[in-house]
Amino acid sequence: MGIVIASSMLAVVLAVAAVRVVAKHQRRDPLVHCPVCTADAVSAVDGETLDEVFADLELRCGGCGTWRRVRTSKAAAQLLELKLERQCRSMQDLAERSERERMASDAHAFVVALHSEIEGAEDFLARTQV
């Protein structure tokens, strides 16, 4: 009797876990998440508006390189375009900030080198060459 109850409870736990996994997978936006590797690195490579309602998109996963064509609503295609533009702006801002920090660090190192015991061009070259 105890084995039957334990196996029944195990079956219920496994069923609940399976439902949660499936529900989580179904909530993922198919335009953003790759169906092959599940990465959220999908971007639109090309798109064509078919009419007032539908659009065909050519998508590529940046994680695994999978290409696919998807027919979706025009509104979903526009929303994807806005998301991608926002992500590109964010990456651009990060790259620019990183470049400014690197340039500031280089300038500081240059000033420190100039304030050190450099007397001529030969001394400067000797200290700065790796």
C-alpha positions as CSV (number, residue, x, y, z in Angstrom):
1,M,0.0,0.0,0.0
2,G,2.8,2.4,0.9
3,I,4.6,1.7,-2.4
4,V,1.5,2.6,-4.3
5,I,1.1,5.9,-2.5
6,A,4.7,6.8,-2.9
7,S,4.7,6.0,-6.6
8,S,1.5,8.0,-7.0
9,M,3.0,11.0,-5.3
10,L,6.1,10.7,-7.4
11,A,4.0,10.6,-10.5
12,V,2.2,13.8,-9.4
13,V,5.4,15.6,-8.7
14,L,6.9,14.6,-12.1
15,A,3.7,15.7,-13.8
16,V,3.7,19.1,-12.1
17,A,7.4,19.6,-13.0
18,A,6.7,18.6,-16.6
19,V,3.8,21.1,-16.8
20,R,6.0,23.9,-15.4
21,V,8.8,23.2,-17.9
22,V,6.4,23.1,-20.8
23,A,4.6,26.3,-19.6
24,K,8.0,28.1,-19.2
25,H,9.1,27.0,-22.7
26,Q,5.8,28.1,-24.2
27,R,6.0,31.6,-22.6
28,R,9.2,32.3,-24.5
29,D,8.9,34.6,-27.4
30,P,9.5,32.5,-30.6
31,L,10.8,35.6,-32.4
32,V,13.5,36.2,-29.8
33,H,14.4,32.7,-28.6
34,C,16.0,30.1,-30.8
35,P,14.0,26.8,-31.1
36,V,17.2,24.8,-31.5
37,C,19.5,26.1,-28.7
38,T,17.0,28.2,-26.8
39,A,19.3,31.2,-26.7
40,D,17.8,34.7,-26.7
41,A,20.2,35.9,-29.3
42,V,17.9,35.8,-32.3
43,S,17.9,38.8,-34.7
44,A,16.0,39.7,-37.8
45,V,18.2,39.5,-40.9
46,D,15.5,40.4,-43.4
47,G,11.8,41.1,-43.4
48,E,9.0,41.7,-45.8
49,T,5.5,43.1,-45.0
50,L,3.0,40.9,-46.8
51,D,-0.1,43.0,-46.1
52,E,-1.7,45.1,-43.3
53,V,-1.6,42.1,-41.0
54,F,1.3,39.7,-41.7
55,A,5.0,40.0,-42.2
56,D,7.6,37.4,-43.2
57,L,10.9,37.6,-41.2
58,E,14.2,35.8,-41.8
59,L,15.7,35.2,-38.4
60,R,19.2,34.1,-37.4
61,C,20.4,32.8,-34.0
62,G,23.6,34.4,-32.8
63,G,24.2,31.5,-30.5
64,C,24.1,28.5,-32.9
65,G,23.7,30.2,-36.3
66,T,20.4,28.6,-37.1
67,W,18.4,30.4,-39.9
68,R,14.7,30.3,-40.2
69,R,11.8,32.0,-41.8
70,V,8.7,33.0,-39.8
71,R,5.4,34.5,-40.7
72,T,4.1,36.7,-37.9
73,S,1.9,39.6,-37.3
74,K,3.0,43.0,-38.5
75,A,2.7,44.3,-34.9
76,A,5.0,41.5,-33.6
77,A,7.5,42.3,-36.3
78,Q,7.5,46.0,-35.4
79,L,7.9,45.1,-31.7
80,L,10.9,42.9,-32.5
81,E,12.4,45.7,-34.6
82,L,12.1,48.1,-31.6
83,K,13.6,45.5,-29.2
84,L,16.6,45.0,-31.6
85,E,17.1,48.7,-32.0
86,R,17.1,49.2,-28.2
87,Q,19.6,46.3,-27.8
88,C,21.9,47.8,-30.5
89,R,21.8,51.2,-28.8
90,S,22.6,49.6,-25.5
91,M,25.6,47.7,-27.0
92,Q,26.7,50.9,-28.8
93,D,26.6,52.9,-25.5
94,L,28.6,50.1,-23.7
95,A,31.2,50.1,-26.5
96,E,31.6,53.8,-26.4
97,R,31.9,53.9,-22.6
98,S,34.5,51.1,-22.7
99,E,36.4,53.0,-25.4
100,R,36.3,56.3,-23.3
101,E,37.6,54.4,-20.2
102,R,40.4,52.8,-22.3
103,M,41.4,56.1,-23.7
104,A,41.4,57.8,-20.3
105,S,43.6,54.9,-19.0
106,D,46.0,55.3,-21.9
107,A,46.2,59.0,-21.4
108,H,46.9,58.6,-17.7
109,A,49.6,56.1,-18.4
110,F,51.1,58.5,-20.9
111,V,51.1,61.3,-18.4
112,V,52.7,59.1,-15.8
113,A,55.4,58.1,-18.3
114,L,56.0,61.8,-19.2
115,H,56.4,62.6,-15.5
116,S,58.9,59.8,-14.9
117,E,62.6,60.1,-15.4
118,I,62.5,60.4,-19.2
119,E,65.1,62.8,-20.5
120,G,64.9,62.1,-24.2
121,A,63.2,60.2,-27.0
122,E,65.4,57.2,-26.5
123,D,64.4,56.9,-22.8
124,F,60.7,57.2,-23.8
125,L,61.0,54.5,-26.4
126,A,62.9,52.2,-24.1
127,R,60.2,52.6,-21.4
128,T,57.2,52.3,-23.7
129,Q,58.2,49.4,-26.0
130,V,57.3,45.9,-24.9
